[in-house]
Amino acid sequence: MKYLKFIGFSILLIAIGLIIFIISTTGRETKFSSSPDFEYSGLLNIKNGQYNKYRDYIPLKDGNKIAITYLIPKNQTVTKFPAILSYTPYTGSIIVPNMSWEDRIGSKYYVGKWGPDYESMSFYKINTLTSNGYAVIFADMRGTGSSTGHSGPFDPIIIKDAEEILEWIANQPWSDKKIGMLGQSYNGWSQFAAASTKSPYLKCIAPEMIFYNIYTEAVRPGGIYAQKWAKEYSEQTLEIMNRNLWNTLYDLSSYPSEPVIDEDNDGKLYDEIPILIENDLHSYSENMEYADGKQRIKSPYIALTMEHEKNIWPREMSDKLFFINDTLDYFGRKTTQSENSVDYLIHKLQETKIPVLLTGGFFDGFSSGIVQSFVNLEKTNPAYLFMTPRFHLPARLTYPYWKLFNYKYDSYDGHLSTQLQFFDKYLKEIDNGFETKKPIKIFTAFDGWKFYDSWPPKEVHPQ
């Protein structure tokens, strides 16, 4: 009997210990596996969850509101921080509906938070940036996420909004008025868009995996309409995301955006999303139900989601683009694709002379566009090129290629190290020698990383 009591007491103590551990843990330790070429002191002592999270709206001059998430470092010796902005149509903060307690416990163990709210950036990168004293910002473009209004792909109004967003960030009490940007694909275009405003607060950008000309590289490569790509990208990504639906049918899962307004004032935002059925892709309506059984009267979340239905979607835009100089009508804002593509915006970026770190992937369809951007910037701006062995997605080198190339390290870690060094140099003005290293870093299959001074490299001879 005493033996059984002892076992029972021991099990109880173990269970209590596990509960205390799960509640108090900040997640698993961040460990890096970058090659010696990318070792950097900023990757040491990365702590999970060293920030406070806030949700808010940026009021625009035309009455629309941009949803913003900002993560402010804590336990720092300073109170003002440089900011890293992700300006996105892909929803900055999401909610995972009906998240089970098992999944929440797993989330707490692995990343240090219970959920169901998450940001559209890896915790790996968030923790690295906040541990190094950067505020991390996510802003939903108008007509996307939890922002109000409606827009279209590469809409010129998105450029105008960027100037107001940068102004708002710079004038927050936690901001030191120095802002950098990062992100790939559409988030890469938004950096060129923001830089074209010549905002005095935008000090550097780090676009990844982005075309040089949207018409020739995305809509009609080789003159042939990429109909399947335009349709699937539109319907399976942007439309589902910006209708705030819960989709796990397609390769890229989508979740509703995190609300900004706490309608019932209970201190929780995730319960302001109406009950959603997984993979039910019908639009929102005013008579939807909520988990707490309480009806919301004129819910602002439902109202903004229904506003997004007015968006011009990529498939609709692409269907009308027969020629590169065709005029597009964005709700009365008329422009041509050649006036809002990177190859046009880059001329304004050249005038700003701000530093640019360009990242491409050899297996990505926009790899040539990244190189073109570098070639057109290297004589006017501090420009850097990082060419890595990856696809558009995922960000890391996939296992078959990792094995084929006999690559012993994590290429994502090398990229993160390069980005951090770049931001440390041009936002914090840390003398880390980044600008003295060769500006071109290229991974070569079987031979590893090579470093060059210019493009095309003088050491390379065409056959």
Secondary structure, DSSP 8 states (H G I E B T S, - for coil): -HHHHHHHHHHHHHHHHHHHHHHH---S-------GGG--GGGSS--TT-EEEEEEEEE-TTS-EEEEEEEEE-S-S-S-EEEEEEEESS-SEEE-TT--HHHHHHHHHHHS---SEEESS-HHHHHHHHHTT-EEEEEE-TTSTT--S---TT-HHHHHHHHHHHHHHHTSTTEEEEEEEEEETHHHHHHHHHHTTT-TTEEEEEEES--S-HIIIIISGGGS--HHHHHHHIIIIIHHHHTT--B-SSSS-B--B--S--TT-SS-SGGGS----TT------TT---TTS---SS-HHHHHHHHGGG---HHHHHHH-SSTT-EEEETTEEEEGGGSSHHHHHHHHHHHT--EEEEEETTSTTHHHHHHHHHHHTTTS-EEEEEES--SSSSS--HHHHHHTT--S-HHHHHHHHHHHHHHHHTS----SGGGS-SEEEEETTTEEEEESSSS-TT----
